[in-house]
Amino acid sequence: MAEKVLMLALSPTMEEGTIIKWLKKEGDAVKIGDVLCEVETDKASMDYESSQGGILLKIAVAEGGGAKVGEPIAIIGKKGEDISGLLAGPGRTAGPAASSAAVGAPGPAAAAVKVRETESGANGGAPGTSVRVKSSPLARVLAEQAGIDLARIQGTGPAGRVVKRDVESASASSVQAPSSQAGLRSESVPVSGKRKVIAERLSQSMFSAPHYYVRLAVQADGLLRARSALNARREKKVSINAFLMKFAAEAIKRYPMVNSSWQGASIQLFGAADIGLAVAQPDGLITPVVRDCGSKGLLQIDAELSGLIERALANKLKPEEYGGATFTISNLGSFGIDEFTAVINPPGSAILAVGSIKKEPVVGPDDRIEARTLMRLTLSCDHRVIDGALGANFLKYLGDIIEEPVRILY
Amino acid sequence: MAVITFREALRQAIDEEMTRDESVILLGEEVGQYNGAYKVSQGLLDKYGDRRVIDTPISEEGFTGMGIGAALVGLRPIVEWMTFNFSFMAFDQILSNASKTRYMSGGQFTCPVVFRGPNGPAEYLSAQHSQALQSFYAHVPGLKVVAPSTPFDGKGLLKAAIRDDNPVMFLESELAYAWKGEVPEEEYVLPIGVADVKRPGSDVTIVGFGKPMKVILEAAEELERQGVKAEAIDLRTIRPLDENAVYESVRKTNRCVIVDEAWPFASVGSHVGWLVSKNCFDSLDAPVEVVSAEEVPMPYNHRLELASQPSVEKVIEAAKRVLYA
């Protein structure tokens, strides 16, 4: 069957190549490994070796013409094969204009590709997916789960098929921390859809909401005692985060303005404390939300939270499970971080950053240095909604509950 | 546990069932006085007499039909064919009578008959006597088709086949009759329709049944030496097929090779390949491979005879293809 010859990334940073010279003519026989053409990349001119064998049926990009990586530059197949389907691009939806343009000589073929890109853009498709990529079914599923565009992966299977190991190495090189044996390297890493959303939302939050921060070191003994008392009778341990969610919801009940959103002409107060928890994923982060924590018991919050975290780690959260947090908690305690500041997660107006629980020297009531178990909290507030005194009162009250959980009964 | 041959395991199964149930009879060419062409019925004539162990003329259509008729009126006959190559003399009896009567009588008749004998190539037997014919019988609703690969499976499944109220095609192998394996002293019956993981692994699933399981297991051992963990699934029963056992494995390994010593066109191997492609589509990292007989009548020349059958090398090559190795 005739196949398209696609422009390949002949250098690590190449996005587009220019055909300097065709070394094969239409009608020539091509063996795998034959040099088809010379391509000028962003850095140098390179030989393009064919990964397909057959007859060069069509040159789609003439000498001097350019093609983006992944765009077709030629068609190779059997002698006399009907290639009109390949030239016509996506087929049914392409419309007469696209297909008639596509049958023409070099330039118009590139135009046909452009038509397709516009279409996929209009459908909200990720950039680069407009070209059909050969891939195994498993590779497609894995790439989707990892949020990686298949077109950006160099396939190592037969005829460039993207297979499982290619997706795995692509996701390893694009998201994971540099491994110990790998050296540094310069590389342009494509932005996944998820990364784009994270970037846009947090930039928008940071640059439009005037952040300020209030900090408090609270004694965690009361919280830890309450937790071990509860967990002593349970097989499944209730997490610290579930406690913090419950306590934050109680503090919100006293200071409801913290649970609100700046809307320009108005401030939206939310009728329920829908509290999100930032969860790190291999390729980003997500904040699953436990709805209406104020009216739920601790065990219910914990049960819902652990289910949400499990699904978050498996990339299986539904939009309604992670959107619309009215207040957010980010806990880097388990990473060994003492304290940090977090960027507010819209539409909420405040986010609580929680550090690790550890013993620290503290000046006690009679000026003696004592070892206390402390947890450091930092509340980031949107000053448009939460003034300093409110932020301070809220955090202090939350700290009081953490130190003395029985206060939520007051 | 006693280590016995495949033929002895089959003999024990028949012997035990004939003792347990006097409606069980054995008939076929040379099953009595000659003690079986492959000695599976050794000693049974002496033990049960010529009313229950019946030597028949060379007339497959006749004695197969006799077995079916006996089954319809209450006996549980075991019909031995000297080889499955001869079963086509009786094909109409199997296709039109054995497989259909329960259905067409609305369940008024059952047909509890077992057809057994060696199937598939042995050696130096040329084109007409070296055929693996499972595809023909696997094609027919109303038949059960069993193809064990070890003495243990053979005994347990033959007992189940004798007790089954449907016609069961029981595929043995001439070369496997002398294979030895552990078989417990105490009685056991294995369920028809349940596959068995003969060797666990995580990298590639290799599916087979009957004699080629030996080739599969040898290939798996060699692959292990090369760092590939192959999972060997023995279907044991071709119809009904334990599809889920295959799917479960393929969903784990993402790769599937099927070995079937029949010709590949419209075969058990090609059918399982289709099922896996359809039901494990999103789990597959490579197209399913089928290692089968070459599409030729069996050559008499021994090198060509071996070259036309699935081999350890062919299975390893197929495994490497699906592993992109």
HADDOCK unambig.tbl for C-alpha pairs under 7 A between the chains (distance, minus, plus):
assign (segid A and resid 136 and name CA) (segid B and resid 284 and name CA) 6.71 0.50 0.50
assign (segid A and resid 136 and name CA) (segid B and resid 285 and name CA) 4.97 0.50 0.50
assign (segid A and resid 136 and name CA) (segid B and resid 286 and name CA) 6.09 0.50 0.50
assign (segid A and resid 137 and name CA) (segid B and resid 281 and name CA) 6.20 0.50 0.50
assign (segid A and resid 137 and name CA) (segid B and resid 282 and name CA) 4.78 0.50 0.50
assign (segid A and resid 137 and name CA) (segid B and resid 283 and name CA) 6.57 0.50 0.50
assign (segid A and resid 137 and name CA) (segid B and resid 284 and name CA) 5.82 0.50 0.50
assign (segid A and resid 137 and name CA) (segid B and resid 285 and name CA) 6.22 0.50 0.50
assign (segid A and resid 138 and name CA) (segid B and resid 282 and name CA) 5.01 0.50 0.50
assign (segid A and resid 138 and name CA) (segid B and resid 283 and name CA) 4.82 0.50 0.50
assign (segid A and resid 138 and name CA) (segid B and resid 284 and name CA) 5.15 0.50 0.50
assign (segid A and resid 138 and name CA) (segid B and resid 285 and name CA) 5.02 0.50 0.50
assign (segid A and resid 139 and name CA) (segid B and resid 285 and name CA) 6.49 0.50 0.50
assign (segid A and resid 141 and name CA) (segid B and resid 282 and name CA) 6.63 0.50 0.50
assign (segid A and resid 157 and name CA) (segid B and resid 324 and name CA) 6.47 0.50 0.50
assign (segid A and resid 163 and name CA) (segid B and resid 285 and name CA) 5.93 0.50 0.50
assign (segid A and resid 164 and name CA) (segid B and resid 285 and name CA) 6.07 0.50 0.50
